[in-house]
Amino acid sequence: MKLFALIYLLTIGGLTMVLFQEKTKKESIEAGQEIYQDFCVQCHLNSGEGVSGVFPALKASDYLMNNVEKSVAGIKYGLRGKITVNDEIYDGIMVSQGLDNEEIADVMNYILNEWGNSYTEQITTEQVNKIPKNLVD
């Protein structure tokens, strides 16, 4: 009986590790591209250049690259108030799109590595889960 229980637990543990393992960075970026097309492209455009004075650029964005955690928080909780992106002030509202933590990690990995942007690290679901709301309050 103990042997059966041990085999059962090892099987369940192994399946759990396979089913719930973190995506590779490449897989996350690919998933993020689809999420971007569904939720972000309307404002930030296919080019990531946004609309000057209305929707900030994500392409070559100093704000994005220097404030990764705040950017994650903005997607997760929404963002309101003044931010400066590439020396241009934006004072608008970005509502939370209702994405789950995995989707936020994926779209951030896409944004941080598209249009000439380059970010060596990978944003993970666990990191997104730890981002507090007070970063955007």
N, C-alpha and C positions, 0 to 999 in steps of 0.2 A: 504494500500500500504506500509506503514511504517513497519507493522508487517511482511509482506512478505519479505521486504528487510532485516529486522533483522534476520529472520529465514534463509534466503539465506546466509547471511554473516556468521552466526554461523555454518551452515552446511559446507561451504567452509573452514572456519577456522579449524573446527574439522577434516575434511578430510586431510587438509594440515598437521596438527600436526601428524596424524596417518601415513601418507605416507612418511613424511620426518623426522621422529624422528631418533635420533642417535641409532645405534645398541648397544646392550649390549656388554660388553667386550668379553663374550663367543662367541657371534655371529660374532664379528669382528675377533677374532682369527681364527674361522672356515673358514671365507671368506679369511683371510690372508694366510691360509695354501694352498689353491688352487692357489692363486696369486704367492706364493713362488714357487710352483711346476712349474708354467708356465714361470716365469721370473728369478728366482734366483738360482734354484737348479743346473743349468749347471755349475756355478762357485763356489758357496758356498757349494754344495753337499747336499744330503739328511740329512746327519749328522750335518750340519751346521759347520763342521770343516774346510771348505775351502781347499786351497792348499798352503802349506807353501811357503812363498816368492812370491806367485803369487796372490792368492785370500784370503783375510783375513778371519779368523774364525769369525763366529757369535755366536757359542757356547762358553759360558764362556768368552766372549770378553770384556776386560776391556774398550776398546775404545767405543764399543757400549753402555755399561751400564753407562759410564761416560760422554758421548757426545750424548745424545739422540737427541737433536735438530739438531746437525751437521749431525747425521746419517739420520734423516728425510730429511734434505737439500740435502744430497748426493743422496738419492733415487729420490728426486723431481727434482734436477737440474743436477745431475751427480757429480762425484767427480774426481779430478785429483790432483796428487802431493803426497808428502810423508805424511803418517800417521803411527803411531806406534800402533800395536795391540799385546797385550801380550808380550811386549818387542821385537817384531820383526818389522822391518821397511818394509813398502810396498810403492812402488813408481809407481803406475800404473794409469789406467784410468777406471772408471766405468761410462759408459754413462747413461744418463737418459733413463729409459725404457718407458717413455710416459704414465705412470700411472696417473690416476686422483687422487685428494686429498683423496677421500674415499678409494681408493685402496691402497694408500700409508699408510694411517692410519691402515688399516686392516693388511697389511703385516708387518708393524712395531709392531703391537700388537702380531702377531704370533711370530715374531723373538724374541721379548723381553720376551716371555713366553714359549719358546720351548727349548728343549735340556738341561733342568735344569736351564735355565735363569728364573728370576722372577722379574717382574716389577709390582708394586702395582697399579700404575695409568693406565688410559686408554688414548691412543693417539686418539684424535678426528679429524674429518674432519676439524673442525674450527681451531684447533691448526695447522694442516698441512698448511691450507690456509694462516696463519700468518707467516710462516717460510720464512725469506728473503733469497734471493740468495747470499747475501754477506757472509753468513756463510761458504760457500764453495769456495769463490773467494780467 
